[in-house]
Amino acid sequence: MTSRKHTLNMYRFRPVWAVLVGWALALAGCNMWDKPPTHSVGHKHKHVGVEEGTHLRYQEPDRYTWQYPERVIKALKLEPGMKVADLGSGTGYFTFRLAEAIGSSGKVFAIDIDAEMNASIDKQAVAKQMDNVKTILAVEHDPLIPEKVDLIFSVNAYHHLKDRADYFKNAARYLKPGGRVAIIDFREGAFRHFTARSVLLQEFKTAGYALDKSHGFLPRQNFFVFSRAKN
């Protein structure tokens, strides 16, 4: 009788166990280092919990030790009044830093294909009273930026995009004259998901861009700035 009861209990709780294991695997995601920053240009990370605030784990201080956000923002040479598209904005790690850099006269479009991520940014924007942040629900092959911008900026999302050369060739229509694209993505050997330096450079060349600047101060990522190639 005891054995039968144990068997019934085991089957009764198996669905819960399966859910927990699946959730744990989702949390592991593309993790090699401590906790990777969230990104969902090419796919969605549905384990994010906006209501519970668990999404903010991607903004914990340990990321600061290798992401160097202040140095990144400084390297972008932003000016007040600029318009910036934060492509794959996730939970807004860079979104609000960008918004501070361009001031109230500028605008940051937080671009993501995941409505849950956008909801997180909307909630934070209200709390921070930052009216210069606007979320955009994009689609997989198009960022759907509502107006031309000075900069398209993307961190740790490039390796998830499909048909990347075509994606950025098409995205060029969202750039103002003289506009730039800044890409930060994990380098080979630093993370489970990455884009090889040579591949990224070749894809942007194919898309019709020229390399303006390569920054080498990030320990885990490549950091490139591109502009449209002159014909």
ROVOBA-118802 format. One record per residue (C-alpha): x, y, z; residue in one letter. Coordinates in steps of 0.2 Angstrom, whole numbers, plus 5000, padded with zeros to 4 digits. Layout:
XYZA/...
REM end
This chain:
500050005000M/501450125005T/502350084988S/500750124978R/500550284987K/502350334984H/502050294965T/500450404964L/501350544973N/502750534961M/501650544946Y/500550684954R/502050794955F/502950754939R/502150894929P/502751024942V/504450944941W/504450954922A/503951144923V/505351184935L/506651094925V/506051184909G/506151354918W/507851314924A/508451274907L/507651434900A/508551534913L/510151454908A/509851504890G/511451554882C/512351574899N/514251544900M/514651694911W/513751734927D/512051804920K/511951864902P/511052024898P/509352004891T/509052024872H/507651984860S/507852054843V/507851884835G/506951784848H/506051804865K/506651764882H/504951724890K/505651684907H/505651864911V/504451914925G/503952094924V/502752094939E/503952004950E/505452114945G/506551964941T/506952044924H/508052164933L/509352034937R/510052074921Y/510452244928Q/511352184943E/513052264948P/514152114942D/513752164924R/514452334927Y/516152254930T/516352194912W/515052304902Q/515852474906Y/514252564902P/514952744906E/516352714894R/515252644881V/514052794882I/515552914881K/516252824866A/514652844856L/514953034857K/513053074859L/512453254859E/510853334866P/509353314855G/509953164846M/508753024842K/509352844845V/508652674842A/509152544856D/508952384846L/508552234857G/508352354872S/507752214883G/507452274900T/508352444897G/510152424903Y/510752544891F/509052634886T/509052754901F/510852784900R/510652834882L/509152944887A/510153034899E/511553064887A/510453144874I/509353244886G/507553284886S/507653364869S/508153194862G/507253034860K/507752844863V/506652714854F/506752554864A/506552424851I/506152244855D/505052104848I/504452054865D/503052154873A/503452094890E/505152174889M/504352334882N/503152334897A/504652324909S/505452484900I/503752574900D/503552544919K/505352604922Q/505152754912A/503652814922V/504552784938A/506052874932K/504953014924Q/505953004908M/504753054894D/506153044880N/505952854880V/504752764869K/504552574866T/504252504849I/503652324847L/504652274832A/504552114821V/505951984818E/506552064801H/506252244804D/506552364819P/505052474813L/505852634820I/504552764818P/505652904812E/507452924806K/508852924819V/510552974822D/511152814829L/510552624829I/511352544844F/511352364848S/512152264863V/512252074864N/510852054851A/511752044835Y/512051854836H/510251814837H/509751914821L/509351814805K/509951874788D/510952004796R/511752084781A/509952104773D/509252164790Y/510552314792F/510452344773K/508552374775N/508852464792A/509852594783A/508252684778R/507952734796Y/509652824798L/509753014795K/511153074783P/512753044792G/511952924804G/512852774812R/512652604818V/513552544834A/513652354837I/514252274853I/514252084853D/515151944862F/516751894855R/517251714851E/517851624867G/516951744879A/515251674878F/514251534872R/513351634859H/514451754849F/514851834832T/516651814826A/517451984822R/517851934804S/516051884801V/515252034808L/516452154798L/516052054782Q/514152064785E/514152254787F/515252274772K/513952164762T/512552274769A/513452434762G/514252504778Y/516052564781A/516952534798L/517152704807D/517852644824K/518352484833S/518452504852H/519452374861G/519152414879F/517752294882L/518452124889P/517152014883R/516452094868Q/516852174851N/516252354849F/516152424831F/515352584824V/514852594806F/514252724794S/513552704776R/514852674764A/515152814751K/514752764733N/
REM end
